[in-house]
């Protein structure tokens, strides 16, 4: 008789797996809560303690750490001495191990846990069993992911499947590596203090093979964490498969939307080549979309768009006139889905768990950060890691800002400055952004010179038919010289927001005073390289 050892924290599908094995004549070994679940489901279970002839100890800390278990897993079926040793000691082979580990990450993610509570969730027996089973995977089935239960049963029914066995064994070592990284990160304080560890281990699984990379001659794939987060947690409702460039633009779209997570009104961010070409806020989504589109309708062609509210029919009809690559929202009204899905290729996506828009703010605010709260990017020869930049919140007043000019911004100007500062967060540096009445008039991004970015922002506003008079200007870093302020004043700008911190701040402030501009220092730079 074949034997399976089932011991899982995540009980998803375990009763179905046990039933399938039981129906095929397998004996089921199990422990603690898993055994209880299976018995309640009508499955006959042999307790591991019956096999080891030793009771579980220390509140379950010691139960599977016994030769009766590990010899049964590690015995080589084609090795006469191994099988003889099993018989001599009265042990039997174990042919399938289905184990997932204590929920360490979930425990520490809840916050407010003591060191003792965290260490109680460090699994010892589980990793040992699945590591042993993975070592013996040519003769022992090992499953750590409930999504693989059906595949294993189908393979058992169909005979040997060495490729699947190898794949499941590889998942074991990835699973253990990610688990150990979480524990190490917690103990070094990287989870709690968001510091950067001395050693950075990254364990990700392939989510999707992509048609190609940035260009057709490049291979590409999308990798993510076992627990879906960020882009891997988005749910696609319609359209072609996502491409490498689509995913980059969606990342930029969610980043652009993150400062507007807690705003009471609607927000729309239009992204092209990972940086915004239009942003707008308003009481209604349709009006916010029209504001965002008006800032650069030409660049919006083939864009990715992120919004913070359910897409209604009116907004959908407006959007249907534009070629859009990707549209991500908390949800879509039925009529909006009907209108937008007439376009075969548009990719429509929703945030996870937000079919009614609930939880959208939390997801938007996270803008896809990995659980370890580190931002990582590749460079030639290695990786760069940093703690993520906290989005400025358009929905909150920042009391740390300082008015540095003789003239203070009016109430309307201050609201525009808050919008401009939130909107510039996701723009590529050097960034200059001109705004008014909850809409972007012009953006200058990614230039070697801040003056060039200023000129581009003014030119884009002019090309879009906007009169810049009375608008506000945001700069993601300080003005090194007064020429940027002079140019802004000449264009008609009335208020400026910038980090401050230049050795020529006094010169820049004096220039603003000469022109009658109001200027606010935020004390924070928003570079995005």
N, C-alpha and C positions, 0 to 999 in steps of 0.2 A: 504494500500500500504506500502510495506517495504521501508525503507529509509537508504541510505548509505552516510556517510560523507567521502569525499576523499580530502586530503590536503597533498601534497607530495613535497619534494625538489627534490628527484630523480624521474623523470617522466617515468622511464623504466616500460613499461607494463601497465601504468595507463589508457591509452585510451582503451586498450583491456579489462581491468577489468570493466571499466565504461560501455563499449558496452555490455559485457556479462550480467551485472546487469540490464542495460536498457532493453535488450531483454527479461529479465525475469520479467519486470514490476516494477522494483525498481525506486524510485525517487532518484536523485543524488543531494546531497548538496556539495558545494565546496567553495573554497576561492581563491582570487588573481590569481596567475600564473597558478595554477592547473585548475581553472574554465576556464581560457582563453584557455588553451590547449585542454580541453574537448569540448568547444564550437567550436573551430577551427576544431575539429575532427567530428563535427556533432552531438554531444550529448547535449541534453537539460539539463541545469543545473540550480538549484535553489541556489542563492547566500546565504551564511550564514547570511549576513546582512538582507536579507528578512525574515529569520527565527527569528533572534534576535530583529528585528525592530530597529536596531542600526547600524550606519555606522562603518566601520573599522576606527580605530584611530591611530594617531601617526606613520604614515607610515607603518601600518600593525602590530604594536606591540600589539595592542588589537583588536581582531576580534572574537575569539572563546571563550573567557573567559566570558561566559554568562549563566545564568540558563537555557535558552532555549536549549542550547547545552548540558550542563552537566546533567540537569534533564532528558533529552531525552536518554542519555547514561546510567545513573545510576538508572533509575526507574526500580524497580523489577516488572516484568510482572505478577507474581503470588501474588503480594501484592496489595490488593484492595485500600489501602490508597495512595500508590505511584501513581497508575493509576488515581485515583480520583484527586490528586494534579496536575498531568499533564493536565487533562481536564480543571480544574478550571482556570489554567493559560494560557490555549490556546496553550500548547506545545504538541509535538508529540514524540513518541519513535524514537530512532536512532538505527538501527539494525546491522550496520556494520561500522567500523571505519578503514580506511586505511590511515595511516600517517607515513611518515618518516621525520626525524628531520633536522633542519638547518645544513648545512655542516660545523660544528665547526672545526673538525679535519683537514679537507681539507684546511680550511682557514688559520689556524696557520701553517700547514705544508708548505704552500707556502712561509713562511718567510716574513720578512719585513712588518709585520702588526702591527698597533698600538693597544693599549689596547682597545680603543673605537671600532675599526673595529672588534676585536675579540669578544667583548661583544655583538655587534650587531648580531652575529651568535649564541648566546646562546638562544636556543629555550625555550619558556615558555608555550605557548598554546599547542604545540604538545605533550610534555611529560604529560601534565595534561590530555589531551583527551585520549591518549592511556593507561595511568594508570587507568583512570576511566573505560575504555572499558575492560581492563584486569580484573579489579575487578568484572565486570559484565559478564565475558566471557561465563558463562553458557547460557546467553541469547543474548549476543552481540558478533558478529565476530570482531576480532581485528587483523590487519595485518600490520607489520612494514617492512617486507621483500618482495620485488617484486617477489621473487622466490616462494612465497606461494600463489600468486593470483589464479593460476589454481587449486591448492589443495582446496582452499576455495570454489571456484565455483563448483567443482565436489562434495564437501561435501554438499553444499546447494542443489544441484540437487538430491543428494541421501538421503536427510533427515538429522537427527541429527548425529553428530560425536563428542561426548564429548571428546574423546582422542585428536583429532586434535585441538579442541577449547582450551583445557588445554595446549597443546604444544605451540600454538600461544600466549597464555597469558604468558607463561613462557618466551618466546622470548622477550616479551615486557619489562619485568623487567630486563632481562639481557642487553637489548639494552639501557635502561635508565641508568643502573648502569655504563656501559662502557662509555656512553656519559658524565655522571657526573664526572667520573674519569678523562676524558680528560680535562674538564674545571678546575677541582681542580688542576690537574697537571700543567696546564698553569699558573694558578694564583699563585702557589707556586714556579714557576720558573723551574720545573723539565723538561719541554719540551725545554725551551730555553737554560738553563744552564747545562742540563743533570745531575742535582743534584738528590739525592735520597730523596723522600718525607718522612715525618714523619709517614704517614700511606700508606701502599701499598695495593690497591684493584686490584685484578686480575679477569677480567670477560672474559671468553673464551667460545666458543661454540664447541661442538663435531663435528669434521670433519669426523672422520672415527673410527669405531670399529675395533680393530685389533684382529687377530686370537688368539694371546696370547702375553705375554710380553717377557722379556728376556729369560724366560723358559716356557715350556708348562703349568706349574701349576700356572702361573700368568695371571690375566686378564689385558687387556690394551686397551687404546683408544688414539686417537690423537686429541688434542684440539688446536684451533687457534683463531685468531681475525676474526671479521665479514668481514673485508676487507682482502682478502688473501695476505699474506706476507711470505717471506722466503719459507720454505718447503711446506706450504699449497698452495703456488702459482705455484709450479712446475706442469707441464702438462705431464702426463704419456701417452706415445704413444704405448707402447707394453709391454707385460709380465704380470706376476702374480701381485696380489695386494701387496702393500708395507707392510712389517712387522714392528714391533717395532724396531728390530735391524737394519733393512734396513734404517729406518728414522734416527736413531742415526748415522749410517755410512755416510748417505748423508749429515747430518749436519757437520760431520767431514770433508767430502770431499769438501764442499763449503767453510768451514773455511780454509782448506789447499790451496784452489785455490785463496782465496781473495787477498793475496799479489801480485798475478800475473794478477790482473784485468787490469792494464794499460800497460802491456808489449806488445811490437809490435809483438813479435813472438808467437809461440804456447807454451802452458803449459799443462802438464798432471800430475794429482795427483792421486795416487792409495792408497786407504785407507783400512785398516783391523782393526776391533775392535776400530774404531773411531780415529786411529792415522795413519799417513802415513807409508807405507812400501816402497814407491818409488815416486820420483818426478823428472820431467825432463822438460827442456825448449830447444827449438830449432827453426829453421826457419820454419820447417814443423811439422805438428801434428804427422805424422807417426814416424819421428825421435825422437820427444819428448816422444812419447809413448815407443819406444824401450829403450830409456835412463831410463825412469821411471821403466819399467819392469825389466831391467837388475839389478837393485840394490837389489831386493829380489824376484825373480820369484816364489819361493815356497810359500811365504806368500801372494803373489798376487792372489792365487787361492781362489775364492769365495769372491772377493773384491768389493768395490764400487769405481768407477772412475769418476772424474770430469775433464772436459777439457774446455778451454776458446775459442775454435774455432769450427766451423762446422765440424762434423765428415765426412771425405771423404771416398771414396771407399777403398783406399789403407790402411788407418788406420783401417777401419772396418774389412778388411780381416785379418790384424794382430791380432786384438782383438778377432776375432772369434775363434782363437786357444786357448783362455783362458776361463775358467769358471768365468764369471763375474755376480755378483748379480745385480748391478745397474750401469747404465752409464748415466750421466747427462751432457748435452752440450747445447750450444746456439741453435743448429739445427743439422739435419742429412741430408746429400745428399740422393737423391732417391736411388742410388745404394747401399749406406751404409745401408739404412733401409732394403733393400732387403736382403743383406748379413746377417745383425745382427738379423733380425726377423726370420731367419731360426731356431734360438735358441728360443724355445718356452718360456722358463722361464726368460730370461734376461729382466730386467726392463729398458726400455729406456725412459728418461725424458728430457724435455727441460725447459729452463728458461722462465718466463712469458714474453710475448710480444716480443720475440726475434726469430721469425721464420726465419728471415734473419740474425740473429746474432746481430741486432741492440739493444743497451741497455744492452748487456751482461755484459759490464764492471761495470755498475752501480749495477746490481744485484749481481755480484760476489763480488764486494767490500763491499756490505752490509752484505754478508754471513748470511742472514736470521735474522738480528736483528729485534726485535719488535719495533713498531713505537715510543714507549716511550724511546727508546735508553737505555734500561736496560737489563742486562743479569740476569736471575733468575733461580735458581735451588733449588730443594727440599733437605732438610735435615730432620733428625728425629726431629719432633716437630716444624718445621717451614720452612721458605724459606730464602735463601741468595740472595741478590741482589747487583749488582755492575754495574758501567758503563762499556760498552764493551771495549775490547782491540782493539786499532786501528791497522790494519794489516800493517806491514812494506811493503813499495812498492818497488818491484824489478825494476819497470820501472822508478824510480826516484832516484837521488843521495841525500843521507842524509848528509847535511853539518855539522850536529852536531857530527858526528863520529870523534874520535880522535885517531891518530896513536901514541902509547905510547912506542914503541920500537925503537932501533937505526936504524933498517932496516925498510924501508917502503915497503908495498906490491907493487909488479909490477902491471901493468895495468890489466894483465890477472888474477892475484891473487885477485885484488880488485873486479873484476867482479864475480869471484867465491865466494868471501866473501859476496857480495851482494845477490847472489843466495842462499847461505847457510843460511844467516840470514832470508831471506824470507821463505825458506823451513822449518826451525826449528820452525816457529811461531805456527804451529798446532800440534807439537809433544808433547806427554805427558812428563811432567817433572819427574825426572831430565832428561834432553835431551842433547844428544851429536849427532852431525850430521857431517859426512865427505862428501865432495863434490869436483867435478872437472868437468870443461867443460860443465856446465849446467845440470849435472846429479848427483844424490845422490849415493855415493859408499857404505855407511853404516850408520845405525841409531841405537843408543842405547836409549831406552825410558822407562820411568816409574820405574826406579830403585831407591832403597833407597840410593844408593851411586853413586855420579857422576863418581867416578873411575870405578865402575862396568859398568856404561853406556858407558864410553870410551872404555873399553875392549870389550863390546858387539859390538859397532860400528866398531871397527877394525876387530873383528872376522867375522862379517857379510860381510864386504868388502872382506875379504880373501876368504870366502866361495863362494862369487859371482865371484871370479876370478879377482878381481881388484888389481892392484898395487897401494898402497896408496901414493907412493913417488910423491911429488910435489902437493899433494892435500891440501885443506884447511879444517879447523875444526870450527864448531860453537857450542857454549855452551849457553843454554837459561838463565843461571845465572852465577855469578862469580865463579872462581876457588878459593876455600878456602885455597888450598895448591898448591905448585909447582908440586906435583906428576902428576897431570893431564897434565901439559905442557910437563913434561919429557916423559910421555908415548906417547904423540902425536908426539913429535920430534923423538922418537925411531921408531915409525911406519913409518915415512917419511913425515909427515905433514910439510908444509912450512909456513903457515899463519893461524892465529887464530882470531876469532871474538867472543867477549863476552861482557857482560854489564859493567864489572868492579865494583868496590865498596867494595871489600873485605879489611879487615884490613891488609891483606898480599899481597895487590896488588903489592907493590914494590918487594917482594920476587918472585912473579909470573912473573913480567916483567923482572927481572934479569935472571930468568930461560930461558925465551924466548930469551933474548940477548945472553946468553951462547950458545944456540943452533942455533943462527942465524935466528930465526923465526921472522916474522913480526906479530905484534899484534895490533888489533883495538878494542877500547872501544866504545860501542854504548851508554852507559849511561842509558840503558833501559833493564829491565828484562822481559822475555817472558814466565813465568811460565804458564803451563796449567795443573791444578790438575784434 
